[in-house]
Amino acid sequence: MPNAAIIGTGHYVPERVVTNDDLTRLMDTSDAWIRERTGIAERRWVEPGTSGATLALAASRMALADAGVDAAELDLLIYATVNPDYAFPGNGPLLQQALGVGTIGAMDIRNQCTGFVYGVAAAHGFIASGAARTVLVVGAEIHSTGLDLSTRGRDLAVLFGDGAGAVVVRATDEADRGVLASVMHSQGEFARELWCELATALVPGRWSDAMAAEGRQYPHMNGRTVFQHAIRRFGEAIDEVLARGGVTKDDVALFVPHQANQRITEMVIRRLEVAPERVCSNIERYGNTTAASIPIALSEAVRAGRVRRGDLVVLVGFGSGFAWGANLIRW
Ligand SMILES: CC(C)(COP(=O)(O)OP(=O)(O)OC[C@H]1O[C@@H](n2cnc3c(N)ncnc32)[C@H](O)[C@@H]1OP(=O)(O)O)[C@@H](O)C(=O)NCCC(=O)NCCS
């Protein structure tokens, strides 16, 4: 069975910076509240009319260039997003077209903040089985067009930003490199703790003015419940993937957690008892970019020289679903 190595990374964030002070002009909030509770100072928002596939394309081109791989060499594309450009089709085929590649397989993954972790696990599985050799895994989100920017929606609106990240995963015969293990979990009993209800198959006509008047087209969250579960599940997923790989936390060079909240990341660091430099954090600049947050942080870490050939890297996510999981990778 071939191994599945990440051979290129890339990311893209929109140019428009939205600071906490900018948000105070839209809703009753403050820079101090947002920084203290979340660690976020600013996030990026697209200009209206920008598509998610456009962000994904920029991140994908960077990952392909980094890998030295021509888009024509791809034989599968996995696109993780909670914000597709259309209800259907998914963004996979849109990115296939934008890349100008042949009629390769293109699939969407709907696992929210853990979408990229599921995507890497899926790429590994397709490569190990021989179904694919070169796979592009993308996480890309446009949250800014779907947030309740009034005071009613402030708990959630201040958290989220737009962006995209991508990796190229390729079959390799090198025994000492690639995805070593992945774990994936879900718990639908908590689906309504962090969710968006409209437009949905459960609503006749897919839309109701009465529901929209209540703001049910926007995401909603029970922040405290999400927080408590996130801390527990991040820790468990890390322990489980390390055990599966037969390694310990001390063997790991870099942990790349989903950027949900700086306080959550700090709790993960405390639980792991590792130096903060071994745990990625960029939420201060981008907020929570859901499926894009792990590949953006990974791409930045690679460029900063924080990941070298032979290093062990752990990607770990938790989010709406609830869904959570982790990948253990030998770089
Ligand atoms: C959202 C979160 C930052 C809120 O922090 P918290 O300490 O739990 O705060 P609370 O929800 O208890 O709200 C405290 C107060 O701040 C207010 N508040 C909420 N959002 C606010 C904002 N953006 N600005 C100012 N005040 C705000 C609340 O209305 C509440 O006011 P009250 O005490 O008068 O009722 C926190 O729960 C969290 O980070 N949860 C996890 C979120 C997450 O990671 N989601 C993504 C997972 S992938």
The ligand as an SDF file (V2000), in Angstrom:
LIG
                    3D

 48 50  0  0  0  0  0  0  0  0999 V2000
  -18.7660   32.6920   22.2110 C   0  0  0  0  0  0  0  0  0  0  0  0
  -17.9370   32.8500   23.4560 C   0  0  0  0  0  0  0  0  0  0  0  0
  -16.6920   33.6600   23.1330 C   0  0  0  0  0  0  0  0  0  0  0  0
  -18.7680   33.5970   24.4920 C   0  0  0  0  0  0  0  0  0  0  0  0
  -18.0200   33.7420   25.6690 O   0  0  0  0  0  0  0  0  0  0  0  0
  -18.7170   33.4810   27.0900 P   0  0  0  0  0  0  0  0  0  0  0  0
  -17.7130   33.7930   28.1140 O   0  0  0  0  0  0  0  0  0  0  0  0
  -19.2870   32.1080   27.0680 O   0  0  0  0  0  0  0  0  0  0  0  0
  -19.8220   34.5710   27.1030 O   0  0  0  0  0  0  0  0  0  0  0  0
  -21.3930   34.4100   27.2750 P   0  0  0  0  0  0  0  0  0  0  0  0
  -21.9620   33.7090   26.0840 O   0  0  0  0  0  0  0  0  0  0  0  0
  -21.6500   33.8270   28.6190 O   0  0  0  0  0  0  0  0  0  0  0  0
  -21.8440   35.8800   27.2280 O   0  0  0  0  0  0  0  0  0  0  0  0
  -21.4420   36.7950   28.2290 C   0  0  0  0  0  0  0  0  0  0  0  0
  -22.0960   38.1130   27.9460 C   0  0  0  0  0  0  0  0  0  0  0  0
  -21.4700   38.7260   26.7950 O   0  0  0  0  0  0  0  0  0  0  0  0
  -22.4580   39.0930   25.8370 C   0  0  0  0  0  0  0  0  0  0  0  0
  -21.8970   38.9910   24.5010 N   0  0  0  0  0  0  0  0  0  0  0  0
  -21.9790   37.9440   23.6490 C   0  0  0  0  0  0  0  0  0  0  0  0
  -21.3320   38.2490   22.5150 N   0  0  0  0  0  0  0  0  0  0  0  0
  -20.8120   39.4800   22.6680 C   0  0  0  0  0  0  0  0  0  0  0  0
  -20.0410   40.3250   21.8570 C   0  0  0  0  0  0  0  0  0  0  0  0
  -19.6400   39.9480   20.6340 N   0  0  0  0  0  0  0  0  0  0  0  0
  -19.6870   41.5330   22.3430 N   0  0  0  0  0  0  0  0  0  0  0  0
  -20.0550   41.9170   23.5530 C   0  0  0  0  0  0  0  0  0  0  0  0
  -20.7980   41.1700   24.3870 N   0  0  0  0  0  0  0  0  0  0  0  0
  -21.1730   39.9470   23.9410 C   0  0  0  0  0  0  0  0  0  0  0  0
  -23.6010   38.1410   26.0770 C   0  0  0  0  0  0  0  0  0  0  0  0
  -24.7950   38.6940   25.6090 O   0  0  0  0  0  0  0  0  0  0  0  0
  -23.5800   38.0110   27.6010 C   0  0  0  0  0  0  0  0  0  0  0  0
  -24.2160   39.1230   28.1480 O   0  0  0  0  0  0  0  0  0  0  0  0
  -25.1230   38.9760   29.4840 P   0  0  0  0  0  0  0  0  0  0  0  0
  -24.1790   38.4750   30.5250 O   0  0  0  0  0  0  0  0  0  0  0  0
  -25.6070   40.3630   29.7040 O   0  0  0  0  0  0  0  0  0  0  0  0
  -26.1870   37.9900   29.1260 O   0  0  0  0  0  0  0  0  0  0  0  0
  -17.5150   31.4910   24.0590 C   0  0  0  0  0  0  0  0  0  0  0  0
  -18.6370   30.8290   24.5850 O   0  0  0  0  0  0  0  0  0  0  0  0
  -16.8550   30.5950   23.0660 C   0  0  0  0  0  0  0  0  0  0  0  0
  -15.7940   30.8790   22.5700 O   0  0  0  0  0  0  0  0  0  0  0  0
  -17.4530   29.4360   22.7720 N   0  0  0  0  0  0  0  0  0  0  0  0
  -16.9380   28.5270   21.7840 C   0  0  0  0  0  0  0  0  0  0  0  0
  -17.2070   29.1110   20.4480 C   0  0  0  0  0  0  0  0  0  0  0  0
  -16.5230   28.3890   19.3590 C   0  0  0  0  0  0  0  0  0  0  0  0
  -15.3820   28.0650   19.4680 O   0  0  0  0  0  0  0  0  0  0  0  0
  -17.2480   28.1650   18.2790 N   0  0  0  0  0  0  0  0  0  0  0  0
  -16.7470   27.5410   17.1400 C   0  0  0  0  0  0  0  0  0  0  0  0
  -16.4800   26.1330   17.4140 C   0  0  0  0  0  0  0  0  0  0  0  0
  -15.8350   25.4160   16.0250 S   0  0  0  0  0  0  0  0  0  0  0  0
  1  2  1  0
  2  3  1  0
  2  4  1  0
  2 36  1  0
  4  5  1  0
  5  6  1  0
  6  7  2  0
  6  8  1  0
  6  9  1  0
  9 10  1  0
 10 11  2  0
 10 12  1  0
 10 13  1  0
 13 14  1  0
 14 15  1  0
 15 16  1  0
 15 30  1  0
 16 17  1  0
 17 18  1  0
 17 28  1  0
 18 19  1  0
 18 27  1  0
 19 20  2  0
 20 21  1  0
 21 22  1  0
 21 27  2  0
 22 23  1  0
 22 24  2  0
 24 25  1  0
 25 26  2  0
 26 27  1  0
 28 29  1  0
 28 30  1  0
 30 31  1  0
 31 32  1  0
 32 33  2  0
 32 34  1  0
 32 35  1  0
 36 37  1  0
 36 38  1  0
 38 39  2  0
 38 40  1  0
 40 41  1  0
 41 42  1  0
 42 43  1  0
 43 44  2  0
 43 45  1  0
 45 46  1  0
 46 47  1  0
 47 48  1  0
M  END
$$$$
